Amino acid sequence: MRSILLTIIGSLLAAGLALAGELKLVDGRAVLGEPVKIGGGVVTWKSTGQPEQAIPLDQIVRLDIFPFPARSLSEAWTDIELTDGTTLRAAKAGFRSGQVGIDLVGGGQIELPMKSVANVLFQAQREEWRKDWTTRLAQRRRRDVLAVLRQEAVNALEGTLGETDAEGKTILFTPSGTDRTVPVPLANIHGLIFERLPDASLAPVIGRVTDVGGSVWLASEFSLEGGKWKVKTSGGLTREYASGTGPSRIDLSRGKVAYLSDLKWMRVTDPLAADPFRFRAGPTLDKNLDLGPIRMGGTTYAKGLALAATTEVEYDLGGEYRDFRLMAGFDDAVSGGGPVVLRIEGDGKELLRQTLARQGRRVSVPIVVPVKDVRRLTITVEPASADDVVYGHHVHLGDARLTR
């Protein structure tokens, strides 16, 4: 009888704890309670015995809402990462004729085009395979990857992945170095990596939403109204939750910014830096090449870099950032100005090549470069023509920053 009573009390306590969430503020304080409404950049939060309070999102580091349920050791799932960085945890996934239908762990269904998929790991419930997959995703590659298991060992092949068949049983694959395309049974595949071009149209991420099923959504928007949650990802995918379920945690720390001028570069080279006739060499940090404030088109930038032509600078990003944003152009007070070519590479792959030149009052342009999973970021400045004299060719990078 006593054990039964303790079990009942324990269940009641667990139920009570399940109702209480926690809000972590940027000043380190934690507030217990639950969200009542979220919208317009404000969280309306209700604590027991206290009036509702409106808290701006920019003051919040983390929201813990629904507890993350324990999973059965026998439960299997597939991790499907999208091109915007969202990872969907699928209890079941069907790949048919360029589409993928997903039954999400925790409930809910989604259908989206295969072109939205960055990589797939089958049997992702095994931690050692998830760790191995993370390592493989960080490695340099030039083509798609098809991975199979042979005696518990992963065998990864580079090549070109094609369409899945109408029945969802095979996917076409052309191994590198051959022109032979073969249908590979999906049942035999350990994982797929699609070498996609970066998508500069992705919306900025404001939060990382982990739901009760284990899916992680990189959200550009999220809201709570009438007990119902709605999440919209950076790539435009929308997920609506029924009342009584929704996010387990919302991490709002991803908005932190790292300015390039605050980071220590791995390497900087300038073949002409030692030239005695070189007046301006650079690179300079948070100043123009004349060591004054960076000012382009009448706008002053407190942070930034100035690079003379033939400069190459490399940074170690560690795969921790999502976007590289900057204003690229020519300082109002520094003579010269192009045309020059600004080239940005990630892990040896060209992400941006843009020719810059003064055009009347337009002396700078905004640039956004996706750098998700990039470990080495390389920036190169060179004259637009090999016949140009390098003296006087330069570029200024205003407000150059990396966002998580």
Secondary structure, DSSP 8 states (H G I E B T S, - for coil): -HHHHHHHHHHHHHHHHHH-EEEEETTS-EEEEEEEEEETTEEEEE-TTS--EEEEGGGEEEEE-S------TT---EEEEETTS-EEEEEEEEEETTEEEEEETTS-EEEEEGGGEEEEETTTT-HHHHHHHHHHHHS--SSEEEEEEETTEEEEEEEEEEEE-TTSSEEEEEETT----EEEEGGGEEEEE------TT-----EEEEETTS-EEEEEEEEEETTEEEEEETTS-EEE--TT--EEEEE-GGG-EEEGGGS--SEEE-TTTT-TT-S----EESS-TTSS-EEETTEEESSEEEEETT-EEEEE-TT--SEEEEEEE--TTS-----EEEEEEETTEEEEEEEE--BTTB-EEEEEEE-TT--EEEEEEEESSTTS--TT-EEEEEEEEEE-
